[in-house]
Amino acid sequence: MYYEMLKLLIKLYDSLQTTAADYRLPAIPAITPKLNVKP
């Protein structure tokens, strides 16, 4: 169950990063190093 939640969180985070890239928002890339989610 925990693993499924983690996968869902990563998927959500990926969509957030994509949105940030589309609209050139600086906020999401700024917190990326702190989260360490992407490989």
N, C-alpha and C positions, 0 to 999 in steps of 0.2 A: 504494500500500500504506500509506504513512504517513497519507494522508487517511482511509483506511478505519479505521485504528487510532484516529485523532483522533475520528471520528464515534462509534466504539464507546465511547471514553472519555467523551465528552460525554453519551452516552445513559446510561452507568453513573452519572455524576455527577448527572444529572437525577433518576435513581431514588433516589440517596442523599439528595438534597435533599428529595424527596417524602417519603421515610421520616422524615427529620429533622423535617419539618413535622408529620407525623402524630403523632409521639411527643414533639414539642416539645423536641427536643434542641438546646441552644445551640451545640454544637461545630461543626456544619457551616456555619451562617450566619457564624460567626466567621472561618472561613478563606476564605469566598467572595470577598472583595475581593482576596485574595492570588492566587487562581487566575485570575480574569478570564476565565472560560470562557463564561459566559452573556452574551448580547448586551445 
